[in-house]
Amino acid sequence: MKVSFFGSACEYTHGEKSYEFPADCLSVRDLIDRLGGRFGEDFRNFLLGNETCLFLVNGKGLAMSGGLDTELHSGDKIEVVPFINGG
């Protein structure tokens, strides 16, 4: 499965815009834990922060598919899109 990072998420991935992940992640929650192992605990905390990121699995938001417990499968495309703050 491919995970793509946008905006400020790339600050935590040292500029990597995507990462090819083994297909053995069971859920988005599992993926977040593994991304924390790959890119650091600060990134994991950022991803789990209150309303900091939108996760899309194959173009669909998690609200329609089970939240962080959304099951992942081989070939899935996950996008991590941080919300933009401003005024």
Buried (B, 14 or more C-beta within 10 A) or exposed (E): BEBBBBEBBBEBBEEBEBBEBEEEBEBBBBBBBBBBEBBBEEBBEBBBEEEBBBBBBEEEEBEEBEEBEBEBEEEBEBBBBBEEEEE
